[in-house]
């Protein structure tokens, strides 16, 4: 259990397993343009992504005054728009979390690199609106 919100109908709980499965689902919808990564630029290919636990190290979750705060680590394949993919992923993850739990989450994307034949390491942070 990480974040709880009390409502008149009960308590809504947001934990790492739920957030991890939402992120994996939304990344898989991006047609292979994005790979999940760890904070140290280790990336997971799509076949390995299915075997990752939902509480794996491809995101950090923290608490802010207005709700949970997420930092998602990714690697983008060469030719994809960093800002376009990041904004699309931010909106998809934020929307899915709100749809499932009713909790507004702050989402940031950390682009750890660009992948062509080799990984070109980067450290680009894209914050949601």
Residue frames as a rotation matrix with the C-alpha (Angstrom) as fourth column:
UNK 1
0.588 0.809 0.000 0.00
0.809 -0.588 0.000 0.00
0.000 0.000 -1.000 0.00
UNK 2
-0.540 -0.820 0.189 1.34
0.822 -0.562 -0.091 3.41
0.181 0.107 0.978 -0.88
UNK 3
-0.957 0.244 0.158 -1.33
-0.245 -0.969 0.013 6.07
0.156 -0.026 0.987 -1.23
UNK 4
-0.526 0.832 -0.180 -4.81
0.849 0.499 -0.173 6.10
-0.054 -0.243 -0.968 0.26
UNK 5
-0.861 0.397 0.317 -7.74
-0.303 -0.902 0.307 8.38
0.408 0.169 0.897 -0.39
UNK 6
-0.754 0.651 -0.089 -10.77
0.446 0.407 -0.797 8.28
-0.483 -0.641 -0.597 1.89
UNK 7
-0.775 0.624 0.096 -14.17
-0.262 -0.457 0.850 8.71
0.574 0.634 0.518 0.28
UNK 8
-0.232 0.770 0.594 -17.69
-0.965 -0.105 -0.242 8.49
-0.124 -0.629 0.768 1.71
UNK 9
0.711 0.544 -0.445 -17.95
-0.636 0.768 -0.077 5.03
0.300 0.338 0.892 0.10
UNK 10
0.893 -0.450 -0.017 -14.67
0.410 0.798 0.441 3.69
-0.185 -0.401 0.897 1.51
UNK 11
0.333 -0.882 -0.333 -10.92
-0.351 -0.444 0.825 3.91
-0.875 -0.158 -0.458 1.06
UNK 12
0.987 -0.133 -0.087 -9.20
-0.049 0.264 -0.963 3.87
0.151 0.955 0.254 -2.34
UNK 13
0.475 -0.868 0.147 -5.68
-0.059 0.135 0.989 2.45
-0.878 -0.478 0.013 -2.27
UNK 14
0.882 -0.337 -0.329 -3.00
-0.378 -0.088 -0.922 3.03
0.282 0.937 -0.205 -4.91
UNK 15
0.584 -0.711 0.392 0.00
-0.127 0.396 0.909 0.70
-0.802 -0.581 0.141 -4.69
UNK 16
-0.282 -0.838 -0.468 3.12
-0.671 -0.176 0.720 -0.06
-0.686 0.517 -0.512 -6.76
UNK 17
-0.657 0.053 0.752 1.60
0.354 0.903 0.245 -3.17
-0.665 0.427 -0.612 -8.34
UNK 18
0.420 0.893 0.162 -1.37
0.658 -0.177 -0.732 -1.28
-0.625 0.414 -0.662 -9.78
UNK 19
0.591 -0.261 -0.763 0.77
-0.441 -0.897 -0.035 1.61
-0.675 0.358 -0.645 -11.03
UNK 20
-0.496 -0.862 0.106 3.30
-0.433 0.351 0.830 -0.80
-0.753 0.366 -0.547 -12.57
UNK 21
-0.398 0.406 0.822 0.65
0.677 0.735 -0.036 -2.71
-0.619 0.542 -0.568 -14.49
UNK 22
0.721 0.640 -0.265 -0.89
0.331 -0.655 -0.679 0.54
-0.608 0.402 -0.684 -15.78
UNK 23
0.243 -0.718 -0.652 2.51
-0.662 -0.614 0.429 1.79
-0.709 0.328 -0.625 -16.99
UNK 24
-0.686 -0.522 0.507 3.34
-0.052 0.731 0.681 -1.52
-0.726 0.440 -0.529 -18.69
UNK 25
0.051 0.801 0.597 -0.04
0.780 0.342 -0.525 -1.54
-0.624 0.492 -0.607 -20.44
UNK 26
0.820 0.299 -0.489 0.29
0.021 -0.868 -0.496 2.03
-0.573 0.397 -0.718 -21.70
UNK 27
-0.117 -0.927 -0.356 3.89
-0.659 -0.196 0.726 1.51
-0.743 0.320 -0.588 -22.90
UNK 28
-0.592 -0.089 0.801 2.85
0.341 0.873 0.349 -1.60
-0.730 0.480 -0.486 -24.82
UNK 29
0.475 0.852 0.220 0.26
0.637 -0.160 -0.754 0.51
-0.607 0.499 -0.618 -26.69
UNK 30
0.518 -0.334 -0.788 2.99
-0.421 -0.901 0.106 2.75
-0.745 0.276 -0.607 -28.15
UNK 31
0.994 0.040 -0.106 3.94
-0.113 0.438 -0.892 0.30
0.011 0.898 0.439 -30.94
UNK 32
0.597 -0.801 -0.038 7.46
0.800 0.592 0.094 -0.48
-0.053 -0.087 0.995 -29.71
UNK 33
0.438 -0.422 0.794 8.64
0.206 -0.813 -0.545 3.15
0.875 0.402 -0.269 -29.79
UNK 34
0.234 -0.258 0.937 9.30
-0.860 -0.505 0.075 3.12
0.454 -0.823 -0.340 -26.05
UNK 35
0.063 -0.258 -0.964 11.16
0.337 0.915 -0.222 0.71
0.939 -0.311 0.145 -23.79
UNK 36
0.962 0.235 0.140 11.00
-0.065 -0.302 0.951 0.78
0.266 -0.924 -0.276 -20.02
UNK 37
0.030 -0.999 0.025 14.26
0.069 -0.023 -0.997 1.59
0.997 0.031 0.069 -18.28
UNK 38
0.450 -0.005 -0.893 15.70
0.885 0.135 0.445 1.73
0.118 -0.991 0.065 -14.81
UNK 39
0.954 -0.069 -0.291 17.21
0.025 -0.950 0.310 4.82
-0.298 -0.303 -0.905 -13.18
UNK 40
0.079 -0.996 -0.043 20.68
-0.233 -0.061 0.971 3.65
-0.969 -0.067 -0.237 -14.28
UNK 41
-0.017 0.016 -1.000 19.76
-0.949 -0.315 0.011 3.42
-0.315 0.949 0.020 -18.00
UNK 42
-0.928 -0.148 0.341 19.29
-0.060 0.965 0.253 -0.36
-0.367 0.215 -0.905 -18.07
UNK 43
-0.287 0.869 -0.404 16.42
-0.949 -0.316 -0.006 -0.90
-0.133 0.381 0.915 -20.49
UNK 44
-0.426 0.299 0.854 14.07
-0.075 0.929 -0.363 -3.84
-0.901 -0.219 -0.373 -20.88
UNK 45
-0.933 0.124 -0.337 13.25
-0.334 0.046 0.942 -5.15
0.133 0.991 -0.002 -24.36
UNK 46
-0.165 0.986 0.011 9.60
-0.929 -0.159 0.333 -5.90
0.331 0.044 0.943 -25.08
UNK 47
0.177 0.207 -0.962 9.98
-0.056 0.978 0.200 -9.66
0.983 0.018 0.185 -24.51
UNK 48
-0.662 -0.502 -0.558 11.58
0.531 0.212 -0.820 -9.02
0.529 -0.839 0.126 -21.11
UNK 49
-0.768 0.410 0.492 8.96
-0.541 -0.827 -0.156 -6.41
0.343 -0.386 0.856 -20.23
UNK 50
0.223 0.908 -0.354 6.28
-0.499 0.419 0.759 -9.10
0.837 0.007 0.546 -20.01
UNK 51
0.190 -0.243 -0.951 8.34
0.584 0.807 -0.090 -10.88
0.789 -0.539 0.295 -17.35
UNK 52
-0.750 -0.469 0.467 8.93
-0.029 -0.682 -0.730 -7.75
0.661 -0.561 0.498 -15.25
UNK 53
-0.417 0.605 -0.678 7.12
0.907 0.225 -0.356 -7.56
-0.063 -0.764 -0.643 -11.98
UNK 54
0.377 0.657 0.653 4.58
0.664 -0.683 0.304 -4.78
0.646 0.319 -0.694 -11.71
UNK 55
0.972 -0.086 -0.217 6.56
0.116 -0.627 0.771 -3.32
-0.202 -0.775 -0.599 -8.82
UNK 56
0.346 -0.893 0.287 9.84
0.937 0.310 -0.163 -3.29
0.057 0.325 0.944 -10.80
UNK 57
-0.048 -0.542 -0.839 12.33
0.616 -0.677 0.403 -0.44
-0.786 -0.497 0.366 -10.82
UNK 58
-0.520 -0.127 0.845 11.11
0.824 -0.334 0.458 1.33
0.224 0.934 0.278 -13.97
UNK 59
0.149 0.540 0.829 9.29
0.141 -0.841 0.523 3.98
0.979 0.039 -0.201 -11.94
UNK 60
-0.881 -0.296 -0.369 9.43
0.420 -0.132 -0.898 5.81
0.217 -0.946 0.240 -8.63
UNK 61
0.153 0.960 0.234 6.38
0.454 -0.278 0.847 6.80
0.878 -0.023 -0.478 -6.69
UNK 62
-0.853 -0.418 -0.311 6.27
0.479 -0.396 -0.783 9.47
0.205 -0.817 0.539 -4.02
UNK 63
0.160 0.929 -0.333 3.74
0.984 -0.175 -0.016 11.55
-0.073 -0.325 -0.943 -2.16
UNK 64
-0.803 -0.250 0.541 3.01
0.315 -0.949 0.029 15.19
0.506 0.194 0.840 -2.86
UNK 65
-0.883 0.463 -0.077 0.58
-0.173 -0.474 -0.864 17.52
-0.437 -0.749 0.498 -1.11
UNK 66
-0.151 0.881 -0.449 -2.06
-0.918 -0.293 -0.267 17.10
-0.367 0.372 0.853 -3.82
UNK 67
0.878 0.478 0.027 -1.64
-0.442 0.832 -0.336 13.36
-0.183 0.283 0.942 -4.53
UNK 68
0.508 -0.712 0.486 0.89
0.415 0.696 0.586 10.79
-0.755 -0.096 0.648 -5.65
UNK 69
0.509 -0.475 -0.718 3.85
-0.767 -0.628 -0.129 11.76
-0.390 0.617 -0.684 -7.80
UNK 70
0.746 -0.206 0.634 5.24
0.339 0.936 -0.094 9.32
-0.574 0.284 0.768 -10.41
UNK 71
0.138 -0.744 -0.654 8.58
-0.859 -0.418 0.295 9.34
-0.493 0.521 -0.697 -12.26
UNK 72
0.833 0.198 0.516 8.68
0.073 0.886 -0.458 6.85
-0.548 0.419 0.724 -15.15
UNK 73
-0.127 -0.958 -0.257 12.03
-0.501 -0.162 0.850 5.90
-0.856 0.237 -0.460 -16.71
UNK 74
0.798 0.434 0.418 12.03
0.152 0.526 -0.837 5.14
-0.583 0.732 0.354 -20.45
UNK 75
-0.569 -0.820 -0.060 14.27
0.062 -0.116 0.991 4.75
-0.820 0.560 0.117 -23.49
UNK 76
0.545 0.748 -0.380 12.90
-0.294 -0.254 -0.921 6.04
-0.785 0.614 0.082 -26.80
UNK 77
0.141 -0.456 0.879 13.77
0.777 0.601 0.187 4.47
-0.614 0.657 0.438 -30.13
UNK 78
-0.734 -0.553 -0.394 15.47
0.176 -0.716 0.676 6.67
-0.656 0.427 0.623 -32.71
UNK 79
-0.867 0.389 0.312 13.02
0.254 -0.195 0.947 8.60
0.429 0.901 0.070 -34.89
UNK 80
0.129 0.931 -0.341 10.28
0.892 0.042 0.451 8.96
0.434 -0.362 -0.825 -32.28
UNK 81
0.015 -0.022 1.000 9.46
-0.089 -0.996 -0.021 12.42
0.996 -0.089 -0.016 -30.93
UNK 82
-0.770 -0.370 -0.521 10.63
0.464 0.236 -0.854 12.72
0.439 -0.899 -0.010 -27.33
UNK 83
-0.890 0.449 0.079 8.08
-0.406 -0.702 -0.585 15.39
-0.207 -0.553 0.807 -26.43
UNK 84
-0.192 0.872 -0.451 5.23
-0.853 0.079 0.516 13.75
0.485 0.484 0.728 -28.36
UNK 85
-0.104 0.088 -0.991 5.75
0.142 0.987 0.073 10.28
0.984 -0.133 -0.115 -26.92
UNK 86
-0.895 -0.299 -0.330 6.33
0.359 -0.048 -0.932 11.66
0.263 -0.953 0.150 -23.42
UNK 87
-0.725 0.679 0.116 3.16
-0.681 -0.681 -0.269 13.76
-0.104 -0.274 0.956 -23.44
UNK 88
0.004 0.734 -0.679 1.15
-0.654 0.516 0.553 10.85
0.756 0.442 0.482 -24.85
UNK 89
-0.309 -0.202 -0.929 2.45
0.407 0.855 -0.322 8.52
0.859 -0.478 -0.182 -22.14
UNK 90
-0.999 -0.047 -0.001 1.88
0.024 -0.493 -0.870 11.08
0.040 -0.869 0.493 -19.37
UNK 91
-0.431 0.902 -0.005 -1.74
-0.897 -0.428 0.112 11.64
0.099 0.053 0.994 -20.42
UNK 92
0.066 0.451 -0.890 -2.41
-0.367 0.841 0.399 7.90
0.928 0.300 0.220 -20.83
UNK 93
-0.566 -0.340 -0.751 -0.98
0.512 0.569 -0.644 6.96
0.646 -0.749 -0.148 -17.42
UNK 94
-0.972 0.224 0.068 -2.61
-0.206 -0.682 -0.702 9.89
-0.110 -0.696 0.709 -15.63
UNK 95
-0.268 0.930 -0.251 -5.97
-0.903 -0.151 0.403 9.14
0.337 0.334 0.880 -17.30
UNK 96
-0.046 0.214 -0.976 -5.82
-0.035 0.976 0.215 5.42
0.998 0.044 -0.038 -16.48
UNK 97
-0.832 -0.289 -0.474 -4.99
0.449 0.152 -0.880 6.06
0.326 -0.945 0.003 -12.83
UNK 98
-0.811 0.580 0.075 -7.84
-0.555 -0.723 -0.411 8.56
-0.184 -0.375 0.908 -12.55
UNK 99
-0.124 0.799 -0.589 -10.27
-0.764 0.301 0.570 6.22
0.633 0.521 0.573 -14.34
UNK 100
-0.157 -0.001 -0.988 -9.45
0.250 0.967 -0.040 3.27
0.955 -0.253 -0.152 -12.09
UNK 101
-0.445 -0.179 -0.877 -9.03
0.865 0.166 -0.473 5.01
0.230 -0.970 0.081 -8.72
UNK 102
0.678 0.682 0.275 -10.35
0.606 -0.730 0.317 8.57
0.417 -0.048 -0.908 -9.03
UNK 103
0.492 -0.615 -0.616 -6.96
0.480 -0.398 0.782 9.85
-0.726 -0.681 0.100 -7.85
UNK 104
0.964 -0.258 0.070 -5.18
-0.102 -0.595 -0.797 12.67
0.247 0.761 -0.600 -9.72
UNK 105
0.541 -0.841 -0.026 -1.50
0.633 0.386 0.672 11.77
-0.555 -0.380 0.740 -10.02
UNK 106
0.638 -0.502 -0.584 1.41
-0.639 -0.768 -0.038 13.96
-0.429 0.397 -0.811 -11.05
UNK 107
0.738 -0.341 0.582 3.42
0.490 0.864 -0.115 12.15
-0.463 0.370 0.805 -13.77
UNK 108
0.432 -0.700 -0.569 6.95
-0.763 -0.620 0.182 12.91
-0.480 0.356 -0.802 -15.03
UNK 109
0.968 -0.212 0.132 8.84
0.249 0.793 -0.556 11.03
0.013 0.571 0.821 -17.73
UNK 110
0.332 -0.934 -0.132 12.60
-0.551 -0.305 0.777 10.64
-0.766 -0.185 -0.616 -17.48
UNK 111
0.963 -0.097 -0.251 14.11
-0.185 0.439 -0.879 9.77
0.196 0.893 0.405 -20.89
UNK 112
0.590 -0.763 0.265 17.27
-0.123 0.239 0.963 7.83
-0.798 -0.601 0.048 -20.04
UNK 113
-0.543 -0.840 0.013 18.42
-0.089 0.073 0.993 7.44
-0.835 0.538 -0.115 -23.64
UNK 114
0.454 0.552 -0.700 17.74
-0.806 -0.081 -0.587 7.13
-0.380 0.830 0.408 -27.34
UNK 115
-0.027 -0.403 0.915 18.18
-0.055 0.914 0.401 3.70
-0.998 -0.040 -0.047 -28.89
UNK 116
0.450 0.058 -0.891 19.37
-0.893 0.040 -0.448 3.01
0.010 0.998 0.070 -32.43
UNK 117
0.374 -0.409 -0.832 22.01
-0.039 0.890 -0.455 0.29
0.927 0.202 0.317 -32.77
UNK 118
-0.557 -0.574 -0.600 23.53
0.659 0.135 -0.740 1.49
0.506 -0.808 0.303 -29.50
UNK 119
0.530 0.723 -0.444 22.10
0.841 -0.378 0.387 3.39
0.112 -0.578 -0.808 -26.58
UNK 120
-0.432 -0.548 0.716 22.91
0.340 -0.834 -0.434 7.11
0.836 0.056 0.547 -26.50
UNK 121
-0.261 0.318 -0.912 22.44
0.965 0.094 -0.243 8.05
0.009 -0.943 -0.332 -22.86
UNK 122
-0.381 0.263 0.887 20.39
0.040 -0.953 0.300 11.12
0.924 0.150 0.352 -22.07
UNK 123
-0.634 0.301 -0.712 18.79
0.761 0.077 -0.645 12.55
-0.139 -0.950 -0.278 -18.95
UNK 124
-0.826 0.434 0.360 15.72
-0.156 -0.790 0.593 14.44
0.542 0.434 0.720 -20.18
UNK 125
-0.736 0.624 -0.264 12.81
0.523 0.275 -0.807 15.09
-0.431 -0.731 -0.529 -17.84
UNK 126
-0.719 0.630 0.292 9.38
-0.061 -0.476 0.877 15.87
0.692 0.613 0.381 -19.24
UNK 127
-0.892 0.439 -0.106 6.76
0.119 0.001 -0.993 16.98
-0.436 -0.898 -0.053 -16.72
UNK 128
-0.335 0.870 0.361 3.04
0.928 0.238 0.288 16.74
0.165 0.431 -0.887 -17.28
UNK 129
-0.506 0.224 0.833 0.94
0.096 -0.945 0.313 19.87
0.857 0.238 0.457 -17.61
